[in-house]
Amino acid sequence: MNLCLAEEGREYIIDRIETDDEELDAFLFSLGCYSGEPITVVARRKSGMTVSIKDGRYNIDNQLGEAIIVK
């Protein structure tokens, strides 16, 4: 399931990142967003969401949320 379908407040484990953009992959990796890492959707908005990865909180849009596959 992608992150846009994830339940708010529940911790998930990132399974994989589905994108063909190497720059986007590198950006997500720099945030700590890679396979095996826990991620939590903290809050949702119309155009995106706030996620907690490691010790940081980040705002991402829905397109990026669809690229993050969680289990």
HELIX and SHEET records of a PDB file:
HELIX    1   1 LEU A    3  LEU A    5  5                                   3    
HELIX    2   2 GLU A   22  LEU A   31  1                                  10    
HELIX    3   3 ASN A   62  ALA A   67  1                                   6    
SHEET    1   A 5 GLY A  56  ASP A  61  0                                        
SHEET    2   A 5 GLY A  48  ILE A  53 -1                                        
SHEET    3   A 5 PRO A  38  ARG A  44 -1                                        
SHEET    4   A 5 GLU A  11  ILE A  17 -1                                        
SHEET    5   A 5 ILE A  68  VAL A  70 -1                                        
END                                                                             
